[in-house]
Amino acid sequence: MQFNDMRGYIDVLREEGLLHDLDIQLNVARETSELQALMRHLHNDNGPALMLNNLEGYNMPEVPLLFNPYGTRERTAMILGAVSYTHLRAHETVLDLVCRL
């Protein structure tokens, strides 16, 4: 499945139960550690993508923040249009070649 924009990807994440809205207040100002701790927890547990809706210290508090949308191999494969991450071997080869240039 491929997407025309991020909205389409977000819709599929919601439909698949891979995106959760989080309405608790989080301080995201510089020099705070709330986002780092959240990211570490989500990474260690292959956690879901989150839509953070109540941010403090954010320059646009009325705009939600999409957090951890590519946090698992499966979600990364989805955005690239692959059925599963095992089908991404060709992408790895291309990325290896580009990085060597």
Secondary structure by P-SEA (a helix, b strand, c coil): cccccaaaaaaaaaaaccbbbbcccccccccccaaaaaaaaaaaacccccccccccccccccccccccccccaaaaaaaacccccccaaaaaaaaaaaaac
